[in-house]
Amino acid sequence: MADIADFANDLVQERIDLALAARKAQPVFESLELCVDCGSAIPLARRLAVTGCTRCAACQQLNEQVGTRYAR
């Protein structure tokens, strides 16, 4: 027999499923061949692994580090 926790869990799961279904798909675009920050070539392996990448790995790492510094 289901208790109140089971009903609550089902309700939460239903809302999560609805939110995920309603979410718009991320726009997909091709990866750039040159980094937008430093201008160096982005390796083919990175362009294939990270669809839509615009930065080389070094610039992306720096960008993420700066972003986390200001996210507080």
mmCIF file of the N, C-alpha and C atoms, coordinates in Angstrom:
data_MODEL
# 
_entry.id   MODEL 
# 
loop_
_atom_site.group_PDB 
_atom_site.id 
_atom_site.type_symbol 
_atom_site.label_atom_id 
_atom_site.label_alt_id 
_atom_site.label_comp_id 
_atom_site.label_asym_id 
_atom_site.label_entity_id 
_atom_site.label_seq_id 
_atom_site.pdbx_PDB_ins_code 
_atom_site.Cartn_x 
_atom_site.Cartn_y 
_atom_site.Cartn_z 
_atom_site.occupancy 
_atom_site.B_iso_or_equiv 
_atom_site.pdbx_formal_charge 
_atom_site.auth_seq_id 
_atom_site.auth_comp_id 
_atom_site.auth_asym_id 
_atom_site.auth_atom_id 
_atom_site.pdbx_PDB_model_num 
ATOM 1   N N  . MET A 1 1  ? 0.843  -1.181 0.000   1.00 0.00 ? 1  MET A N  1 
ATOM 2   C CA . MET A 1 1  ? 0.000  0.000  0.000   1.00 0.00 ? 1  MET A CA 1 
ATOM 3   C C  . MET A 1 1  ? 0.886  1.242  0.000   1.00 0.00 ? 1  MET A C  1 
ATOM 4   N N  . ALA A 1 2  ? 0.563  2.185  -0.843  1.00 0.00 ? 2  ALA A N  1 
ATOM 5   C CA . ALA A 1 2  ? 1.365  3.404  -0.984  1.00 0.00 ? 2  ALA A CA 1 
ATOM 6   C C  . ALA A 1 2  ? 1.062  4.370  0.159   1.00 0.00 ? 2  ALA A C  1 
ATOM 7   N N  . ASP A 1 3  ? 2.123  5.021  0.623   1.00 0.00 ? 3  ASP A N  1 
ATOM 8   C CA . ASP A 1 3  ? 1.925  6.023  1.668   1.00 0.00 ? 3  ASP A CA 1 
ATOM 9   C C  . ASP A 1 3  ? 2.116  7.422  1.082   1.00 0.00 ? 3  ASP A C  1 
ATOM 10  N N  . ILE A 1 4  ? 2.049  8.424  1.931   1.00 0.00 ? 4  ILE A N  1 
ATOM 11  C CA . ILE A 1 4  ? 2.118  9.820  1.474   1.00 0.00 ? 4  ILE A CA 1 
ATOM 12  C C  . ILE A 1 4  ? 3.459  10.135 0.804   1.00 0.00 ? 4  ILE A C  1 
ATOM 13  N N  . ALA A 1 5  ? 4.528  9.496  1.275   1.00 0.00 ? 5  ALA A N  1 
ATOM 14  C CA . ALA A 1 5  ? 5.842  9.728  0.667   1.00 0.00 ? 5  ALA A CA 1 
ATOM 15  C C  . ALA A 1 5  ? 5.877  9.215  -0.772  1.00 0.00 ? 5  ALA A C  1 
ATOM 16  N N  . ASP A 1 6  ? 5.236  8.086  -1.024  1.00 0.00 ? 6  ASP A N  1 
ATOM 17  C CA . ASP A 1 6  ? 5.176  7.550  -2.387  1.00 0.00 ? 6  ASP A CA 1 
ATOM 18  C C  . ASP A 1 6  ? 4.408  8.486  -3.315  1.00 0.00 ? 6  ASP A C  1 
ATOM 19  N N  . PHE A 1 7  ? 3.287  9.018  -2.824  1.00 0.00 ? 7  PHE A N  1 
ATOM 20  C CA . PHE A 1 7  ? 2.507  9.957  -3.627  1.00 0.00 ? 7  PHE A CA 1 
ATOM 21  C C  . PHE A 1 7  ? 3.299  11.233 -3.908  1.00 0.00 ? 7  PHE A C  1 
ATOM 22  N N  . ALA A 1 8  ? 4.002  11.725 -2.893  1.00 0.00 ? 8  ALA A N  1 
ATOM 23  C CA . ALA A 1 8  ? 4.816  12.929 -3.070  1.00 0.00 ? 8  ALA A CA 1 
ATOM 24  C C  . ALA A 1 8  ? 5.929  12.675 -4.074  1.00 0.00 ? 8  ALA A C  1 
ATOM 25  N N  . ASN A 1 9  ? 6.560  11.516 -3.981  1.00 0.00 ? 9  ASN A N  1 
ATOM 26  C CA . ASN A 1 9  ? 7.629  11.171 -4.910  1.00 0.00 ? 9  ASN A CA 1 
ATOM 27  C C  . ASN A 1 9  ? 7.100  11.095 -6.341  1.00 0.00 ? 9  ASN A C  1 
ATOM 28  N N  . ASP A 1 10 ? 5.940  10.490 -6.518  1.00 0.00 ? 10 ASP A N  1 
ATOM 29  C CA . ASP A 1 10 ? 5.339  10.402 -7.854  1.00 0.00 ? 10 ASP A CA 1 
ATOM 30  C C  . ASP A 1 10 ? 5.020  11.784 -8.420  1.00 0.00 ? 10 ASP A C  1 
ATOM 31  N N  . LEU A 1 11 ? 4.517  12.667 -7.564  1.00 0.00 ? 11 LEU A N  1 
ATOM 32  C CA . LEU A 1 11 ? 4.183  14.026 -7.997  1.00 0.00 ? 11 LEU A CA 1 
ATOM 33  C C  . LEU A 1 11 ? 5.436  14.791 -8.418  1.00 0.00 ? 11 LEU A C  1 
ATOM 34  N N  . VAL A 1 12 ? 6.487  14.685 -7.619  1.00 0.00 ? 12 VAL A N  1 
ATOM 35  C CA . VAL A 1 12 ? 7.739  15.364 -7.948  1.00 0.00 ? 12 VAL A CA 1 
ATOM 36  C C  . VAL A 1 12 ? 8.310  14.820 -9.248  1.00 0.00 ? 12 VAL A C  1 
ATOM 37  N N  . GLN A 1 13 ? 8.299  13.502 -9.415  1.00 0.00 ? 13 GLN A N  1 
ATOM 38  C CA . GLN A 1 13 ? 8.825  12.904 -10.640 1.00 0.00 ? 13 GLN A CA 1 
ATOM 39  C C  . GLN A 1 13 ? 8.022  13.348 -11.855 1.00 0.00 ? 13 GLN A C  1 
ATOM 40  N N  . GLU A 1 14 ? 6.709  13.441 -11.718 1.00 0.00 ? 14 GLU A N  1 
ATOM 41  C CA . GLU A 1 14 ? 5.864  13.897 -12.822 1.00 0.00 ? 14 GLU A CA 1 
ATOM 42  C C  . GLU A 1 14 ? 6.206  15.333 -13.211 1.00 0.00 ? 14 GLU A C  1 
ATOM 43  N N  . ARG A 1 15 ? 6.423  16.188 -12.220 1.00 0.00 ? 15 ARG A N  1 
ATOM 44  C CA . ARG A 1 15 ? 6.767  17.580 -12.510 1.00 0.00 ? 15 ARG A CA 1 
ATOM 45  C C  . ARG A 1 15 ? 8.140  17.697 -13.159 1.00 0.00 ? 15 ARG A C  1 
ATOM 46  N N  . ILE A 1 16 ? 9.072  16.880 -12.719 1.00 0.00 ? 16 ILE A N  1 
ATOM 47  C CA . ILE A 1 16 ? 10.401 16.876 -13.347 1.00 0.00 ? 16 ILE A CA 1 
ATOM 48  C C  . ILE A 1 16 ? 10.285 16.442 -14.802 1.00 0.00 ? 16 ILE A C  1 
ATOM 49  N N  . ASP A 1 17 ? 9.535  15.375 -15.042 1.00 0.00 ? 17 ASP A N  1 
ATOM 50  C CA . ASP A 1 17 ? 9.355  14.883 -16.413 1.00 0.00 ? 17 ASP A CA 1 
ATOM 51  C C  . ASP A 1 17 ? 8.705  15.937 -17.308 1.00 0.00 ? 17 ASP A C  1 
ATOM 52  N N  . LEU A 1 18 ? 7.700  16.641 -16.789 1.00 0.00 ? 18 LEU A N  1 
ATOM 53  C CA . LEU A 1 18 ? 7.038  17.693 -17.570 1.00 0.00 ? 18 LEU A CA 1 
ATOM 54  C C  . LEU A 1 18 ? 7.990  18.850 -17.863 1.00 0.00 ? 18 LEU A C  1 
ATOM 55  N N  . ALA A 1 19 ? 8.785  19.228 -16.872 1.00 0.00 ? 19 ALA A N  1 
ATOM 56  C CA . ALA A 1 19 ? 9.735  20.326 -17.071 1.00 0.00 ? 19 ALA A CA 1 
ATOM 57  C C  . ALA A 1 19 ? 10.790 19.958 -18.106 1.00 0.00 ? 19 ALA A C  1 
ATOM 58  N N  . LEU A 1 20 ? 11.278 18.730 -18.058 1.00 0.00 ? 20 LEU A N  1 
ATOM 59  C CA . LEU A 1 20 ? 12.273 18.296 -19.037 1.00 0.00 ? 20 LEU A CA 1 
ATOM 60  C C  . LEU A 1 20 ? 11.676 18.223 -20.439 1.00 0.00 ? 20 LEU A C  1 
ATOM 61  N N  . ALA A 1 21 ? 10.440 17.797 -20.545 1.00 0.00 ? 21 ALA A N  1 
ATOM 62  C CA . ALA A 1 21 ? 9.791  17.714 -21.854 1.00 0.00 ? 21 ALA A CA 1 
ATOM 63  C C  . ALA A 1 21 ? 9.531  19.097 -22.435 1.00 0.00 ? 21 ALA A C  1 
ATOM 64  N N  . ALA A 1 22 ? 9.263  20.069 -21.563 1.00 0.00 ? 22 ALA A N  1 
ATOM 65  C CA . ALA A 1 22 ? 8.950  21.419 -22.032 1.00 0.00 ? 22 ALA A CA 1 
ATOM 66  C C  . ALA A 1 22 ? 10.198 22.235 -22.344 1.00 0.00 ? 22 ALA A C  1 
ATOM 67  N N  . ARG A 1 23 ? 11.320 21.788 -21.850 1.00 0.00 ? 23 ARG A N  1 
ATOM 68  C CA . ARG A 1 23 ? 12.557 22.536 -22.045 1.00 0.00 ? 23 ARG A CA 1 
ATOM 69  C C  . ARG A 1 23 ? 12.922 22.584 -23.519 1.00 0.00 ? 23 ARG A C  1 
ATOM 70  N N  . LYS A 1 24 ? 13.326 23.747 -23.951 1.00 0.00 ? 24 LYS A N  1 
ATOM 71  C CA . LYS A 1 24 ? 13.721 23.895 -25.350 1.00 0.00 ? 24 LYS A CA 1 
ATOM 72  C C  . LYS A 1 24 ? 15.077 23.238 -25.559 1.00 0.00 ? 24 LYS A C  1 
ATOM 73  N N  . ALA A 1 25 ? 15.236 22.646 -26.717 1.00 0.00 ? 25 ALA A N  1 
ATOM 74  C CA . ALA A 1 25 ? 16.511 22.029 -27.056 1.00 0.00 ? 25 ALA A CA 1 
ATOM 75  C C  . ALA A 1 25 ? 17.576 23.103 -27.238 1.00 0.00 ? 25 ALA A C  1 
ATOM 76  N N  . GLN A 1 26 ? 18.787 22.784 -26.844 1.00 0.00 ? 26 GLN A N  1 
ATOM 77  C CA . GLN A 1 26 ? 19.895 23.709 -27.017 1.00 0.00 ? 26 GLN A CA 1 
ATOM 78  C C  . GLN A 1 26 ? 20.184 23.870 -28.512 1.00 0.00 ? 26 GLN A C  1 
ATOM 79  N N  . PRO A 1 27 ? 20.436 25.096 -28.948 1.00 0.00 ? 27 PRO A N  1 
ATOM 80  C CA . PRO A 1 27 ? 20.769 25.278 -30.362 1.00 0.00 ? 27 PRO A CA 1 
ATOM 81  C C  . PRO A 1 27 ? 22.098 24.585 -30.682 1.00 0.00 ? 27 PRO A C  1 
ATOM 82  N N  . VAL A 1 28 ? 22.103 23.887 -31.786 1.00 0.00 ? 28 VAL A N  1 
ATOM 83  C CA . VAL A 1 28 ? 23.307 23.166 -32.188 1.00 0.00 ? 28 VAL A CA 1 
ATOM 84  C C  . VAL A 1 28 ? 23.939 23.904 -33.354 1.00 0.00 ? 28 VAL A C  1 
ATOM 85  N N  . PHE A 1 29 ? 25.203 24.251 -33.203 1.00 0.00 ? 29 PHE A N  1 
ATOM 86  C CA . PHE A 1 29 ? 25.924 24.876 -34.297 1.00 0.00 ? 29 PHE A CA 1 
ATOM 87  C C  . PHE A 1 29 ? 27.299 24.235 -34.382 1.00 0.00 ? 29 PHE A C  1 
ATOM 88  N N  . GLU A 1 30 ? 27.929 24.425 -35.494 1.00 0.00 ? 30 GLU A N  1 
ATOM 89  C CA . GLU A 1 30 ? 29.223 23.797 -35.714 1.00 0.00 ? 30 GLU A CA 1 
ATOM 90  C C  . GLU A 1 30 ? 30.296 24.460 -34.869 1.00 0.00 ? 30 GLU A C  1 
ATOM 91  N N  . SER A 1 31 ? 31.279 23.669 -34.483 1.00 0.00 ? 31 SER A N  1 
ATOM 92  C CA . SER A 1 31 ? 32.413 24.197 -33.738 1.00 0.00 ? 31 SER A CA 1 
ATOM 93  C C  . SER A 1 31 ? 33.258 25.077 -34.646 1.00 0.00 ? 31 SER A C  1 
ATOM 94  N N  . LEU A 1 32 ? 33.848 26.086 -34.062 1.00 0.00 ? 32 LEU A N  1 
ATOM 95  C CA . LEU A 1 32 ? 34.737 26.961 -34.818 1.00 0.00 ? 32 LEU A CA 1 
ATOM 96  C C  . LEU A 1 32 ? 36.094 26.292 -34.999 1.00 0.00 ? 32 LEU A C  1 
ATOM 97  N N  . GLU A 1 33 ? 36.801 26.666 -36.047 1.00 0.00 ? 33 GLU A N  1 
ATOM 98  C CA . GLU A 1 33 ? 38.132 26.115 -36.274 1.00 0.00 ? 33 GLU A CA 1 
ATOM 99  C C  . GLU A 1 33 ? 39.193 26.909 -35.536 1.00 0.00 ? 33 GLU A C  1 
ATOM 100 N N  . LEU A 1 34 ? 38.914 28.195 -35.268 1.00 0.00 ? 34 LEU A N  1 
ATOM 101 C CA . LEU A 1 34 ? 39.860 29.047 -34.553 1.00 0.00 ? 34 LEU A CA 1 
ATOM 102 C C  . LEU A 1 34 ? 39.220 29.548 -33.266 1.00 0.00 ? 34 LEU A C  1 
ATOM 103 N N  . CYS A 1 35 ? 40.013 29.632 -32.216 1.00 0.00 ? 35 CYS A N  1 
ATOM 104 C CA . CYS A 1 35 ? 39.551 30.095 -30.912 1.00 0.00 ? 35 CYS A CA 1 
ATOM 105 C C  . CYS A 1 35 ? 39.163 31.569 -30.989 1.00 0.00 ? 35 CYS A C  1 
ATOM 106 N N  . VAL A 1 36 ? 38.012 31.929 -30.399 1.00 0.00 ? 36 VAL A N  1 
ATOM 107 C CA . VAL A 1 36 ? 37.552 33.316 -30.430 1.00 0.00 ? 36 VAL A CA 1 
ATOM 108 C C  . VAL A 1 36 ? 38.396 34.221 -29.532 1.00 0.00 ? 36 VAL A C  1 
ATOM 109 N N  . ASP A 1 37 ? 39.102 33.643 -28.560 1.00 0.00 ? 37 ASP A N  1 
ATOM 110 C CA . ASP A 1 37 ? 39.900 34.449 -27.641 1.00 0.00 ? 37 ASP A CA 1 
ATOM 111 C C  . ASP A 1 37 ? 41.342 34.643 -28.108 1.00 0.00 ? 37 ASP A C  1 
ATOM 112 N N  . CYS A 1 38 ? 42.017 33.551 -28.450 1.00 0.00 ? 38 CYS A N  1 
ATOM 113 C CA . CYS A 1 38 ? 43.444 33.669 -28.785 1.00 0.00 ? 38 CYS A CA 1 
ATOM 114 C C  . CYS A 1 38 ? 43.731 33.502 -30.274 1.00 0.00 ? 38 CYS A C  1 
ATOM 115 N N  . GLY A 1 39 ? 42.772 32.989 -31.041 1.00 0.00 ? 39 GLY A N  1 
ATOM 116 C CA . GLY A 1 39 ? 42.953 32.848 -32.479 1.00 0.00 ? 39 GLY A CA 1 
ATOM 117 C C  . GLY A 1 39 ? 43.692 31.598 -32.914 1.00 0.00 ? 39 GLY A C  1 
ATOM 118 N N  . SER A 1 40 ? 44.116 30.761 -31.976 1.00 0.00 ? 40 SER A N  1 
ATOM 119 C CA . SER A 1 40 ? 44.824 29.542 -32.363 1.00 0.00 ? 40 SER A CA 1 
ATOM 120 C C  . SER A 1 40 ? 43.827 28.478 -32.821 1.00 0.00 ? 40 SER A C  1 
ATOM 121 N N  . ALA A 1 41 ? 44.333 27.498 -33.544 1.00 0.00 ? 41 ALA A N  1 
ATOM 122 C CA . ALA A 1 41 ? 43.480 26.441 -34.088 1.00 0.00 ? 41 ALA A CA 1 
ATOM 123 C C  . ALA A 1 41 ? 42.936 25.559 -32.966 1.00 0.00 ? 41 ALA A C  1 
ATOM 124 N N  . ILE A 1 42 ? 41.661 25.199 -33.083 1.00 0.00 ? 42 ILE A N  1 
ATOM 125 C CA . ILE A 1 42 ? 41.044 24.268 -32.140 1.00 0.00 ? 42 ILE A CA 1 
ATOM 126 C C  . ILE A 1 42 ? 41.222 22.871 -32.731 1.00 0.00 ? 42 ILE A C  1 
ATOM 127 N N  . PRO A 1 43 ? 41.847 21.954 -31.992 1.00 0.00 ? 43 PRO A N  1 
ATOM 128 C CA . PRO A 1 43 ? 42.094 20.609 -32.532 1.00 0.00 ? 43 PRO A CA 1 
ATOM 129 C C  . PRO A 1 43 ? 40.802 19.906 -32.949 1.00 0.00 ? 43 PRO A C  1 
ATOM 130 N N  . LEU A 1 44 ? 40.904 19.112 -33.998 1.00 0.00 ? 44 LEU A N  1 
ATOM 131 C CA . LEU A 1 44 ? 39.745 18.397 -34.529 1.00 0.00 ? 44 LEU A CA 1 
ATOM 132 C C  . LEU A 1 44 ? 39.100 17.520 -33.461 1.00 0.00 ? 44 LEU A C  1 
ATOM 133 N N  . ALA A 1 45 ? 39.899 16.868 -32.642 1.00 0.00 ? 45 ALA A N  1 
ATOM 134 C CA . ALA A 1 45 ? 39.348 15.995 -31.595 1.00 0.00 ? 45 ALA A CA 1 
ATOM 135 C C  . ALA A 1 45 ? 38.447 16.783 -30.651 1.00 0.00 ? 45 ALA A C  1 
ATOM 136 N N  . ARG A 1 46 ? 38.854 17.995 -30.291 1.00 0.00 ? 46 ARG A N  1 
ATOM 137 C CA . ARG A 1 46 ? 38.024 18.824 -29.407 1.00 0.00 ? 46 ARG A CA 1 
ATOM 138 C C  . ARG A 1 46 ? 36.755 19.266 -30.128 1.00 0.00 ? 46 ARG A C  1 
ATOM 139 N N  . ARG A 1 47 ? 36.882 19.657 -31.392 1.00 0.00 ? 47 ARG A N  1 
ATOM 140 C CA . ARG A 1 47 ? 35.705 20.105 -32.145 1.00 0.00 ? 47 ARG A CA 1 
ATOM 141 C C  . ARG A 1 47 ? 34.676 18.998 -32.298 1.00 0.00 ? 47 ARG A C  1 
ATOM 142 N N  . LEU A 1 48 ? 35.138 17.757 -32.404 1.00 0.00 ? 48 LEU A N  1 
ATOM 143 C CA . LEU A 1 48 ? 34.217 16.629 -32.521 1.00 0.00 ? 48 LEU A CA 1 
ATOM 144 C C  . LEU A 1 48 ? 33.625 16.245 -31.169 1.00 0.00 ? 48 LEU A C  1 
ATOM 145 N N  . ALA A 1 49 ? 34.432 16.359 -30.114 1.00 0.00 ? 49 ALA A N  1 
ATOM 146 C CA . ALA A 1 49 ? 33.975 15.961 -28.778 1.00 0.00 ? 49 ALA A CA 1 
ATOM 147 C C  . ALA A 1 49 ? 33.029 16.977 -28.162 1.00 0.00 ? 49 ALA A C  1 
ATOM 148 N N  . VAL A 1 50 ? 33.265 18.264 -28.422 1.00 0.00 ? 50 VAL A N  1 
ATOM 149 C CA . VAL A 1 50 ? 32.466 19.335 -27.823 1.00 0.00 ? 50 VAL A CA 1 
ATOM 150 C C  . VAL A 1 50 ? 31.771 20.090 -28.951 1.00 0.00 ? 50 VAL A C  1 
ATOM 151 N N  . THR A 1 51 ? 30.584 19.650 -29.294 1.00 0.00 ? 51 THR A N  1 
ATOM 152 C CA . THR A 1 51 ? 29.849 20.269 -30.392 1.00 0.00 ? 51 THR A CA 1 
ATOM 153 C C  . THR A 1 51 ? 29.570 21.734 -30.083 1.00 0.00 ? 51 THR A C  1 
ATOM 154 N N  . GLY A 1 52 ? 29.925 22.591 -31.010 1.00 0.00 ? 52 GLY A N  1 
ATOM 155 C CA . GLY A 1 52 ? 29.666 24.016 -30.839 1.00 0.00 ? 52 GLY A CA 1 
ATOM 156 C C  . GLY A 1 52 ? 30.722 24.758 -30.044 1.00 0.00 ? 52 GLY A C  1 
ATOM 157 N N  . CYS A 1 53 ? 31.898 24.159 -29.858 1.00 0.00 ? 53 CYS A N  1 
ATOM 158 C CA . CYS A 1 53 ? 32.922 24.849 -29.066 1.00 0.00 ? 53 CYS A CA 1 
ATOM 159 C C  . CYS A 1 53 ? 33.446 26.068 -29.832 1.00 0.00 ? 53 CYS A C  1 
ATOM 160 N N  . THR A 1 54 ? 33.765 27.114 -29.078 1.00 0.00 ? 54 THR A N  1 
ATOM 161 C CA . THR A 1 54 ? 34.250 28.358 -29.671 1.00 0.00 ? 54 THR A CA 1 
ATOM 162 C C  . THR A 1 54 ? 35.628 28.735 -29.154 1.00 0.00 ? 54 THR A C  1 
ATOM 163 N N  . ARG A 1 55 ? 36.137 27.978 -28.171 1.00 0.00 ? 55 ARG A N  1 
ATOM 164 C CA . ARG A 1 55 ? 37.442 28.280 -27.584 1.00 0.00 ? 55 ARG A CA 1 
ATOM 165 C C  . ARG A 1 55 ? 38.313 27.028 -27.565 1.00 0.00 ? 55 ARG A C  1 
ATOM 166 N N  . CYS A 1 56 ? 39.624 27.235 -27.595 1.00 0.00 ? 56 CYS A N  1 
ATOM 167 C CA . CYS A 1 56 ? 40.542 26.124 -27.389 1.00 0.00 ? 56 CYS A CA 1 
ATOM 168 C C  . CYS A 1 56 ? 40.433 25.699 -25.921 1.00 0.00 ? 56 CYS A C  1 
ATOM 169 N N  . ALA A 1 57 ? 40.986 24.553 -25.584 1.00 0.00 ? 57 ALA A N  1 
ATOM 170 C CA . ALA A 1 57 ? 40.849 24.024 -24.224 1.00 0.00 ? 57 ALA A CA 1 
ATOM 171 C C  . ALA A 1 57 ? 41.448 24.966 -23.188 1.00 0.00 ? 57 ALA A C  1 
ATOM 172 N N  . ALA A 1 58 ? 42.593 25.560 -23.489 1.00 0.00 ? 58 ALA A N  1 
ATOM 173 C CA . ALA A 1 58 ? 43.246 26.459 -22.531 1.00 0.00 ? 58 ALA A CA 1 
ATOM 174 C C  . ALA A 1 58 ? 42.396 27.698 -22.265 1.00 0.00 ? 58 ALA A C  1 
ATOM 175 N N  . CYS A 1 59 ? 41.864 28.308 -23.307 1.00 0.00 ? 59 CYS A N  1 
ATOM 176 C CA . CYS A 1 59 ? 41.030 29.503 -23.135 1.00 0.00 ? 59 CYS A CA 1 
ATOM 177 C C  . CYS A 1 59 ? 39.710 29.159 -22.460 1.00 0.00 ? 59 CYS A C  1 
ATOM 178 N N  . GLN A 1 60 ? 39.151 27.988 -22.760 1.00 0.00 ? 60 GLN A N  1 
ATOM 179 C CA . GLN A 1 60 ? 37.907 27.574 -22.118 1.00 0.00 ? 60 GLN A CA 1 
ATOM 180 C C  . GLN A 1 60 ? 38.119 27.377 -20.625 1.00 0.00 ? 60 GLN A C  1 
ATOM 181 N N  . GLN A 1 61 ? 39.244 26.761 -20.261 1.00 0.00 ? 61 GLN A N  1 
ATOM 182 C CA . GLN A 1 61 ? 39.545 26.558 -18.847 1.00 0.00 ? 61 GLN A CA 1 
ATOM 183 C C  . GLN A 1 61 ? 39.697 27.900 -18.136 1.00 0.00 ? 61 GLN A C  1 
ATOM 184 N N  . LEU A 1 62 ? 40.414 28.824 -18.745 1.00 0.00 ? 62 LEU A N  1 
ATOM 185 C CA . LEU A 1 62 ? 40.587 30.151 -18.161 1.00 0.00 ? 62 LEU A CA 1 
ATOM 186 C C  . LEU A 1 62 ? 39.239 30.863 -18.039 1.00 0.00 ? 62 LEU A C  1 
ATOM 187 N N  . ASN A 1 63 ? 38.410 30.757 -19.057 1.00 0.00 ? 63 ASN A N  1 
ATOM 188 C CA . ASN A 1 63 ? 37.086 31.382 -19.036 1.00 0.00 ? 63 ASN A CA 1 
ATOM 189 C C  . ASN A 1 63 ? 36.224 30.822 -17.904 1.00 0.00 ? 63 ASN A C  1 
ATOM 190 N N  . GLU A 1 64 ? 36.279 29.516 -17.688 1.00 0.00 ? 64 GLU A N  1 
ATOM 191 C CA . GLU A 1 64 ? 35.501 28.901 -16.614 1.00 0.00 ? 64 GLU A CA 1 
ATOM 192 C C  . GLU A 1 64 ? 36.032 29.306 -15.247 1.00 0.00 ? 64 GLU A C  1 
ATOM 193 N N  . GLN A 1 65 ? 37.352 29.424 -15.107 1.00 0.00 ? 65 GLN A N  1 
ATOM 194 C CA . GLN A 1 65 ? 37.932 29.840 -13.831 1.00 0.00 ? 65 GLN A CA 1 
ATOM 195 C C  . GLN A 1 65 ? 37.534 31.269 -13.499 1.00 0.00 ? 65 GLN A C  1 
ATOM 196 N N  . VAL A 1 66 ? 37.565 32.143 -14.471 1.00 0.00 ? 66 VAL A N  1 
ATOM 197 C CA . VAL A 1 66 ? 37.163 33.534 -14.252 1.00 0.00 ? 66 VAL A CA 1 
ATOM 198 C C  . VAL A 1 66 ? 35.677 33.592 -13.935 1.00 0.00 ? 66 VAL A C  1 
ATOM 199 N N  . GLY A 1 67 ? 34.879 32.789 -14.622 1.00 0.00 ? 67 GLY A N  1 
ATOM 200 C CA . GLY A 1 67 ? 33.442 32.770 -14.389 1.00 0.00 ? 67 GLY A CA 1 
ATOM 201 C C  . GLY A 1 67 ? 33.086 32.322 -12.987 1.00 0.00 ? 67 GLY A C  1 
ATOM 202 N N  . THR A 1 68 ? 33.784 31.320 -12.465 1.00 0.00 ? 68 THR A N  1 
ATOM 203 C CA . THR A 1 68 ? 33.481 30.854 -11.113 1.00 0.00 ? 68 THR A CA 1 
ATOM 204 C C  . THR A 1 68 ? 33.921 31.868 -10.077 1.00 0.00 ? 68 THR A C  1 
ATOM 205 N N  . ARG A 1 69 ? 34.911 32.656 -10.398 1.00 0.00 ? 69 ARG A N  1 
ATOM 206 C CA . ARG A 1 69 ? 35.379 33.677 -9.459  1.00 0.00 ? 69 ARG A CA 1 
ATOM 207 C C  . ARG A 1 69 ? 34.312 34.747 -9.253  1.00 0.00 ? 69 ARG A C  1 
ATOM 208 N N  . TYR A 1 70 ? 33.570 35.067 -10.313 1.00 0.00 ? 70 TYR A N  1 
ATOM 209 C CA . TYR A 1 70 ? 32.569 36.122 -10.228 1.00 0.00 ? 70 TYR A CA 1 
ATOM 210 C C  . TYR A 1 70 ? 31.161 35.588 -9.978  1.00 0.00 ? 70 TYR A C  1 
ATOM 211 N N  . ALA A 1 71 ? 31.015 34.286 -9.854  1.00 0.00 ? 71 ALA A N  1 
ATOM 212 C CA . ALA A 1 71 ? 29.687 33.697 -9.692  1.00 0.00 ? 71 ALA A CA 1 
ATOM 213 C C  . ALA A 1 71 ? 29.155 33.792 -8.265  1.00 0.00 ? 71 ALA A C  1 
ATOM 214 N N  . ARG A 1 72 ? 29.985 34.168 -7.336  1.00 0.00 ? 72 ARG A N  1 
ATOM 215 C CA . ARG A 1 72 ? 29.561 34.208 -5.928  1.00 0.00 ? 72 ARG A CA 1 
ATOM 216 C C  . ARG A 1 72 ? 28.643 35.317 -5.648  1.00 0.00 ? 72 ARG A C  1 
# 
